[in-house]
Each structure stands twice: as structure tokens, then as C-alpha cells.
Amino acid sequence: MPRITLEFPESVDKILKELAAQNHTSKVDVIRRALGLYNYVHKEVKEKDLKLAVADEDDKILKEIVLDP
């Protein structure tokens, strides 16, 4: 498996640690999941010219997430 070395500021490392702890996983797994989500969004939203939104249980759009080209 290829290895990659990343350097993050302390603030990002803190976020990674918190997410890993909340999900009972590792920082590496958090990064893997984030890349998977980014890949999905890129393919489904950007390539098909769709919108990404956060909606409540009544499908009311609370936030629309805009992706740069």
C-alpha cells in the first residue's frame, strides 16, 4: 500500500483527533472517509451539474453547498 506523509496545522490535527474519537476510529480512517466523500460528491454533483444541500426532515433546504469549479 502506498504511504503518504501529510503535515497539518495543530488546529486540523485537533479536528482529526476529535472526529476519530467520536467515531471510535483512527485519524487515517477519518481522512480515508473524507476522500471517499469528496470523490462521491465530485462525481455525483460536479460532473452531473447537480446541487448539494443540507435539508431537515421535512426536506426544507437549510444550506446549499457550493463547490468551486
Backbone bond lengths (Angstrom), bond angles and torsions (degrees), N, CA, C in turn:
res aa  C-N    CA-C-N  psi(-1)  N-CA   C-N-CA  omega(-1)  CA-C   N-CA-C  phi
1 M - - - 1.450 - - 1.530 107.62 -
2 P 1.337 117.55 132.22 1.464 119.94 178.54 1.530 111.22 -64.43
3 R 1.316 115.93 148.32 1.467 121.64 178.87 1.524 108.49 -112.63
4 I 1.303 115.64 143.68 1.460 122.32 177.39 1.520 107.72 -131.31
5 T 1.309 116.32 135.74 1.457 120.80 175.58 1.527 107.82 -104.70
6 L 1.313 116.10 126.54 1.464 122.15 179.94 1.517 109.69 -120.08
7 E 1.311 116.04 143.95 1.458 120.91 173.66 1.521 108.20 -116.78
8 F 1.332 115.81 127.59 1.454 122.25 180.00 1.519 109.27 -122.99
9 P 1.326 116.56 151.05 1.462 118.63 171.67 1.533 109.45 -66.27
10 E 1.317 116.16 161.23 1.468 121.11 -179.26 1.529 111.69 -55.31
11 S 1.325 117.42 -36.10 1.471 120.30 -178.20 1.530 111.42 -63.50
12 V 1.321 117.29 -38.41 1.466 120.77 178.61 1.520 110.00 -72.55
13 D 1.318 117.53 -40.03 1.460 120.71 177.35 1.523 110.59 -60.69
14 K 1.320 116.44 -38.36 1.474 120.63 178.23 1.533 110.17 -62.85
15 I 1.326 116.29 -43.06 1.469 120.44 178.56 1.525 109.97 -62.84
16 L 1.337 116.71 -45.37 1.468 120.47 178.84 1.525 111.17 -59.16
17 K 1.329 116.84 -44.37 1.464 120.37 179.30 1.519 111.39 -61.91
18 E 1.338 116.56 -44.00 1.464 120.64 -179.77 1.524 111.35 -63.69
19 L 1.332 117.13 -45.49 1.467 120.41 179.25 1.523 111.37 -63.69
20 A 1.320 116.26 -40.71 1.463 119.93 178.83 1.531 110.83 -63.22
21 A 1.315 116.50 -44.29 1.465 120.54 179.73 1.532 110.95 -64.27
22 Q 1.329 117.29 -43.85 1.469 121.18 -179.33 1.521 111.69 -61.98
23 N 1.332 116.49 -32.61 1.462 120.83 -176.05 1.525 112.97 -104.04
24 H 1.340 116.48 9.07 1.465 121.99 178.69 1.527 111.66 51.31
25 T 1.324 114.80 49.79 1.453 120.62 -178.43 1.529 109.40 -142.49
26 S 1.309 116.94 -167.05 1.471 121.27 -178.72 1.529 110.99 -103.70
27 K 1.325 115.38 164.44 1.466 119.95 175.59 1.526 109.90 -62.45
28 V 1.314 116.97 -37.18 1.468 120.91 178.97 1.527 109.92 -62.06
29 D 1.326 117.38 -41.65 1.462 120.20 179.39 1.525 110.83 -66.35
30 V 1.315 118.09 -36.51 1.468 121.27 176.33 1.527 109.39 -60.06
31 I 1.331 116.79 -44.66 1.466 120.81 179.47 1.523 110.45 -65.45
32 R 1.333 117.75 -41.69 1.474 120.76 177.69 1.522 111.12 -60.04
33 R 1.326 116.27 -44.22 1.471 120.21 179.83 1.523 110.69 -65.01
34 A 1.324 116.68 -40.31 1.468 120.79 178.96 1.528 110.73 -62.26
35 L 1.328 116.94 -42.17 1.465 120.47 177.76 1.525 111.29 -65.24
36 G 1.327 116.19 -39.42 1.460 119.94 176.79 1.517 111.76 -62.19
37 L 1.320 116.17 -43.14 1.461 120.59 178.25 1.515 111.25 -64.91
38 Y 1.342 116.64 -43.38 1.464 120.75 178.25 1.528 110.06 -60.42
39 N 1.320 117.06 -43.82 1.462 121.16 179.74 1.527 110.65 -61.09
40 Y 1.321 116.84 -44.48 1.465 121.06 179.43 1.531 110.84 -62.52
41 V 1.318 116.18 -47.54 1.466 120.51 -179.05 1.518 109.96 -62.05
42 H 1.301 117.07 -43.86 1.462 120.12 -179.39 1.525 110.86 -59.21
43 K 1.322 116.25 -46.64 1.464 119.82 -178.53 1.522 112.71 -69.59
44 E 1.324 116.97 -45.83 1.464 120.80 -173.91 1.520 113.70 -80.49
45 V 1.299 117.44 -33.87 1.461 120.26 -174.15 1.521 111.19 -96.89
46 K 1.311 116.75 -57.13 1.458 120.13 -174.37 1.518 112.72 -69.37
47 E 1.326 117.52 -48.24 1.454 119.65 -175.71 1.526 112.70 -69.61
48 K 1.332 117.33 -27.37 1.462 120.74 -179.20 1.524 111.75 -101.66
49 D 1.336 117.05 6.05 1.465 123.57 178.84 1.533 111.73 55.21
50 L 1.336 115.96 47.11 1.455 122.41 177.19 1.521 109.52 -102.08
51 K 1.318 117.11 175.60 1.462 122.41 176.79 1.519 109.44 -110.91
52 L 1.326 115.32 149.71 1.453 121.94 175.92 1.522 107.14 -111.77
53 A 1.326 116.35 128.02 1.453 119.81 -176.23 1.523 110.93 -140.86
54 V 1.333 115.11 157.80 1.453 122.52 172.51 1.524 105.68 -107.05
55 A 1.322 115.76 125.03 1.459 120.17 -177.22 1.524 110.26 -125.45
56 D 1.321 115.67 155.65 1.464 119.36 176.79 1.530 109.44 -86.86
57 E 1.328 116.20 -174.53 1.459 120.16 -175.76 1.525 113.36 -65.77
58 D 1.348 117.45 -16.99 1.461 121.52 176.85 1.525 111.97 -96.52
59 D 1.318 116.56 13.00 1.467 124.14 -178.44 1.529 113.51 64.59
60 K 1.321 116.16 20.41 1.463 119.71 173.53 1.528 107.19 -78.42
61 I 1.335 116.03 126.57 1.465 120.42 -178.55 1.521 109.56 -73.55
62 L 1.344 115.46 121.27 1.436 121.69 179.22 1.527 111.97 -93.02
63 K 1.322 115.70 -35.52 1.465 122.03 179.57 1.500 108.48 -149.59
64 E 1.320 114.83 141.65 1.448 120.31 171.37 1.527 106.62 -109.42
65 I 1.312 116.34 131.27 1.455 121.44 -177.50 1.513 108.41 -98.97
66 V 1.323 116.20 119.16 1.455 121.84 -177.79 1.518 108.93 -98.56
67 L 1.312 115.97 128.93 1.460 122.09 179.23 1.519 109.17 -103.48
68 D 1.317 116.71 131.08 1.457 120.72 176.96 1.520 109.38 -67.66
69 P 1.345 115.68 149.65 1.474 119.01 179.35 1.503 112.77 -65.54
